[in-house]
Amino acid sequence: MASSFENEASYPASAATDGKLNTRWSSQFKHDPEWIYVDLGSIVSFDRVKLNWEGAYAKDYLLQISNNGTNWTTIRTITGNTELVNDFSALHAMARYVRVYGTARSQELYGYSLFEIGVYNVSNLAFGKPGTASSTLGNNTTANAFDEKDNTRWESTHGIDPGWLYVDLGQVYTINEIKLIWETAAGKDFLVQVSNDATTWTTVRKVTGNTSLLNDYAGLSVQGRYVRMYGTARTTQYGYSLYEFAVYGSGNGAALVPLPVTLTSFTAAASHNGVQLRWTTATEKDNQGFEVQRSVDGAAFERVAYQRGAGTSTSTRSYHYLDANAPTGLVYYRLLQTDTDGTTTYSPVIATQVTRQEAVVAVTYSVYPNPATEEAHLAWTTTAPTPVVLHVYDAQGKAVAQRTLTEEYGQNSLVLDLRSYPTGIYFLALRNATGVVYQTRVVKQ
């Protein structure tokens, strides 16, 4: 589903989810905001979202998730993007819908254009696993390459070739992707290898003359317990330095670890009153309770509340908690579930944007497409939800339609079906208790 199209027949929303990098979705030109979302079919856990942009990429945008396609939670805020591939890992998210919400285009004359949106439900197999290297320098140890942090790194001794680093995945996996994120001291010539015993190595990629700080090798189908970067030539006079060494694949233990209870939803909705957290379980076994934890950086969490569990249950259970003291900005939440025997397990991490402003009525409006042939979409945001009425008038000022709805905090939308309207100009007026808050016109073709 997308907000608009340059040409729906040629560049439909479905082209961004067909697994092909030669088809694309393209929005209407010269308009912000625009969005596209994918329906995963049901609420699922996923760890990674990868965006492959065409030249008309988003400079500023939000990566958002939703369980109902109406209320959205922002999990990443991107500003000043200059890359055609944006790869977000360690998301630990749970949702049915994933949306890219563009607020600023990179190309003034065009719209937003995406070759592909990829959503992956497997974790980085190398995360937290032990590494071995030819050498290390100072505090830049092997563990830093497997911690999913972009401010820590492994570094080898300066001026020495070859230099290598490998990770022990703990068991044999079928590996379909290996990703290297280099610091400036990158490998110019190197081998990407796999092994079952860390003695006999099979080369899956031979790289020469590398000039990129991101090497992403997808479409693999190899098996191994150990994965190695074996460098033979450096790009600088220093050593080899990797911010991150990630491995994706399948096998025993590759999927996200589920809670001991069957968690069917976990959401966070921000308002000027705080953050309303809700979660639901389908079944529970020996569930002592949930500790609600909060973080401002997605890494360091603190306890903010505790909810007692149902013990053992086969019926649906719903829980909620209002975090009235949530700080301003992007806030992360997770659940620490504890069994009666003391076993603990974490839920996926979710995030929401918190504002502490006084009530301010809608800050942005947009109507698209305009002119329209079948439907016109009115979209707006508000930090002060209230009942509103949409009035539609023809060119002579005669009322032809009226719609009443109650706004949601944040993003709102309304679809006006124009198929039965005669060709012409129509005026839209959005009113609340204080009067008209927005008015515009739509051309029906």
Stockholm file with secondary structure:
# STOCKHOLM 1.0

chainA/1-445         MASSFENEASYPASAATDGKLNTRWSSQFKHDPEWIYVDLGSIVSFDRVKLNWEGAYAKDYLLQISNNGTNWTTIRTITGNTELVNDFSALHAMARYVRVYGTARSQELYGYSLFEIGVYNVSNLAFGKPGTASSTLGNNTTANAFDEKDNTRWESTHGIDPGWLYVDLGQVYTINEIKLIWETAAGKDFLVQVSNDATTWTTVRKVTGNTSLLNDYAGLSVQGRYVRMYGTARTTQYGYSLYEFAVYGSGNGAALVPLPVTLTSFTAAASHNGVQLRWTTATEKDNQGFEVQRSVDGAAFERVAYQRGAGTSTSTRSYHYLDANAPTGLVYYRLLQTDTDGTTTYSPVIATQVTRQEAVVAVTYSVYPNPATEEAHLAWTTTAPTPVVLHVYDAQGKAVAQRTLTEEYGQNSLVLDLRSYPTGIYFLALRNATGVVYQTRVVKQ
#=GR chainA/1-445 SS CBSCCSCTTTSCGGGGGSSCSSCCEECCTTCSCEEEEEEEEEEEEECEEEEEECSSCEEEEEEEEESSSSSCEEEEEECSCCCSEEEECCCCEEEEEEEEEEEEESSTTSCCEEEEEEEECBCCTTTTCCEEESCCBTTBCGGGGGSCCTTCCEECCTTCSSEEEEEEEEEEEEEEEEEEEECSSCEEEEEEEEESSSSSCEEEEEECSCCCSEEEEEEEEEEEEEEEEEEEEESSSSCCEEEEEEEEEESTTCBCCCCSSEEEEEEEEEETTEEEEEEEEEEEEEEEEEEEEEESSSSSCEEEEEEEEEEEESSCEEEEEEETTCCSEEEEEEEEEEETTSCEEECCCEEEEECCCCCCCCCEEEEESSSBSSEEEEEEEESSCCEEEEEEEETTSCEEEEEEEECCSEEEEEEEECTTSCSEEEEEEEEETTEEEEEEEEEEC
#=GC SS_cons         CBSCCSCTTTSCGGGGGSSCSSCCEECCTTCSCEEEEEEEEEEEEECEEEEEECSSCEEEEEEEEESSSSSCEEEEEECSCCCSEEEECCCCEEEEEEEEEEEEESSTTSCCEEEEEEEECBCCTTTTCCEEESCCBTTBCGGGGGSCCTTCCEECCTTCSSEEEEEEEEEEEEEEEEEEEECSSCEEEEEEEEESSSSSCEEEEEECSCCCSEEEEEEEEEEEEEEEEEEEEESSSSCCEEEEEEEEEESTTCBCCCCSSEEEEEEEEEETTEEEEEEEEEEEEEEEEEEEEEESSSSSCEEEEEEEEEEEESSCEEEEEEETTCCSEEEEEEEEEEETTSCEEECCCEEEEECCCCCCCCCEEEEESSSBSSEEEEEEEESSCCEEEEEEEETTSCEEEEEEEECCSEEEEEEEECTTSCSEEEEEEEEETTEEEEEEEEEEC
//
